[in-house]
Amino acid sequence: AQTVTQSQPEMSVQEAETVTLSCTYDTSENNYYLFWYKQPPSRQMILVIRQEAYKQQNATENRFSVNFQKAAKSFSLKISDSQLGDTAMYFCAFILTSAFGNEKLTFGTGTRLTIIP
Amino acid sequence: DTAVSQTPKYLVTQMGNDKSIKCEQNLGHDTMYWYKQDSKKFLKIMFSYNNKELIINETVPNRFSPKSPDKAHLNLHINSLELGDSAVYFCASSLGLAGAEETQYFGPGTRLLVL
């Protein structure tokens, strides 16, 4: 079974600073997808960024970028120029590639990020 | 405009009651899911349906019964509610099958409190 580990339960950073959230995963498979989801106090789960394992280039979405190290099975999220609205729980998630449709999106335990004004 | 919607947003009920949570998506997606988020914020899949057909059925008590009348709707019915059922339940959808090159989009969640 695949596992996802987020070793930082909580983090805080000053507004406008850069912060990196770590995520490691365990799988013996080669083809999969990785995601970061954000859950603000409103409780909504919002997709932040996604990475296909077959792509060597790290995904970026505006202020959000990832450092994907496939050999190390590491998938960290970097938030640049952090804003108050970035305050949320951040979940790393993993799913194997399959044509059968029965793969499960596995989540880490989350990192609670607080942006300090 | 809401892509994935759930009703109700909050549900407070007594132990032993039966309740339903409804989910609708207007994205034209073929696959829908139910997830449970416990008090420690841990998210776990319960069910998935593709075009009204059950694909994933995790180890969930059979008091939980999903129903998909069409591919835009996936409802969750819970019989004989127990205290441990208190959680936030999320509906999600994706264009294709889970594990295909598809991202899952989540609804706003339903907070269920069983007293």
Boltz contact constraints between the chains, C-beta under 6 A:
constraints:
  - contact:
      token1: [A, 43]
      token2: [B, 109]
      max_distance: 6.0
  - contact:
      token1: [A, 44]
      token2: [B, 108]
      max_distance: 6.0
  - contact:
      token1: [A, 45]
      token2: [B, 106]
      max_distance: 6.0
  - contact:
      token1: [A, 47]
      token2: [B, 103]
      max_distance: 6.0
  - contact:
      token1: [A, 50]
      token2: [B, 103]
      max_distance: 6.0
  - contact:
      token1: [A, 95]
      token2: [B, 99]
      max_distance: 6.0
  - contact:
      token1: [A, 96]
      token2: [B, 99]
      max_distance: 6.0
  - contact:
      token1: [A, 97]
      token2: [B, 99]
      max_distance: 6.0
  - contact:
      token1: [A, 98]
      token2: [B, 99]
      max_distance: 6.0
  - contact:
      token1: [A, 101]
      token2: [B, 50]
      max_distance: 6.0
  - contact:
      token1: [A, 101]
      token2: [B, 55]
      max_distance: 6.0
  - contact:
      token1: [A, 101]
      token2: [B, 97]
      max_distance: 6.0
  - contact:
      token1: [A, 101]
      token2: [B, 98]
      max_distance: 6.0
  - contact:
      token1: [A, 102]
      token2: [B, 55]
      max_distance: 6.0
  - contact:
      token1: [A, 102]
      token2: [B, 56]
      max_distance: 6.0
  - contact:
      token1: [A, 103]
      token2: [B, 98]
      max_distance: 6.0
  - contact:
      token1: [A, 103]
      token2: [B, 99]
      max_distance: 6.0
  - contact:
      token1: [A, 104]
      token2: [B, 45]
      max_distance: 6.0
  - contact:
      token1: [A, 105]
      token2: [B, 104]
      max_distance: 6.0
  - contact:
      token1: [A, 107]
      token2: [B, 43]
      max_distance: 6.0
  - contact:
      token1: [A, 110]
      token2: [B, 41]
      max_distance: 6.0
